[in-house]
Amino acid sequence: MRTFNVTFTERKVYEAVVEAETMEKAVNKVRNCHVQEEDLIEKDITINDLREVLVKEQQFE
């Protein structure tokens, strides 16, 4: 088994269909969490760095 150190940025970009009378009211529904969780689609996770970590076994005396 190998060991890796992973640095990543989790950018959550969601998409949902919102019914509202105006664009401002649609934005307010999203900001006030009036969007169902199952309507949201997560879009992106970016890996910034990936390196293998060399792990040496230590011997204890």
Legacy VTK file of the C-alpha trace (Angstrom):
# vtk DataFile Version 3.0
C-alpha trace
ASCII
DATASET POLYDATA
POINTS 61 float
0.000 0.000 0.000
1.374 3.432 -0.931
0.701 6.698 0.920
-0.154 9.973 -0.786
-0.490 13.529 0.441
-3.318 15.222 -1.468
-4.016 18.955 -1.378
-7.338 19.874 -2.905
-9.856 22.651 -3.210
-13.475 21.740 -2.953
-15.461 24.162 -5.031
-19.081 23.325 -4.758
-21.042 24.657 -7.667
-24.702 23.740 -7.562
-27.433 23.888 -10.133
-31.170 23.844 -9.418
-34.436 24.838 -11.064
-36.176 27.506 -8.956
-39.698 28.778 -9.552
-40.193 32.468 -8.700
-41.899 35.611 -9.999
-38.650 37.538 -10.534
-34.932 36.805 -10.787
-34.364 38.557 -7.448
-36.944 36.333 -5.736
-35.311 33.253 -7.261
-31.936 34.344 -5.863
-33.513 34.977 -2.460
-34.992 31.466 -2.431
-31.534 30.005 -2.978
-29.909 32.278 -0.377
-32.603 31.435 2.170
-32.159 27.688 1.559
-35.579 27.158 0.008
-34.107 24.739 -2.524
-34.484 21.017 -1.890
-31.212 19.164 -1.347
-32.122 16.552 -3.973
-32.462 19.361 -6.566
-28.813 20.371 -6.137
-26.101 18.869 -8.330
-22.476 19.154 -7.187
-20.270 20.129 -10.117
-16.543 20.330 -9.360
-13.655 19.320 -7.124
-10.159 20.461 -8.137
-7.002 18.556 -7.167
-4.274 21.138 -6.529
-1.399 18.847 -5.616
-0.764 15.119 -5.385
2.480 13.664 -4.032
3.529 10.271 -2.862
4.744 10.253 0.724
7.595 7.907 1.549
6.836 6.239 4.858
9.653 4.408 6.624
8.944 1.832 9.260
10.342 2.790 12.644
11.956 0.235 14.861
11.317 0.765 18.552
13.921 -0.252 21.098
LINES 1 62
61 0 1 2 3 4 5 6 7 8 9 10 11 12 13 14 15 16 17 18 19 20 21 22 23 24 25 26 27 28 29 30 31 32 33 34 35 36 37 38 39 40 41 42 43 44 45 46 47 48 49 50 51 52 53 54 55 56 57 58 59 60
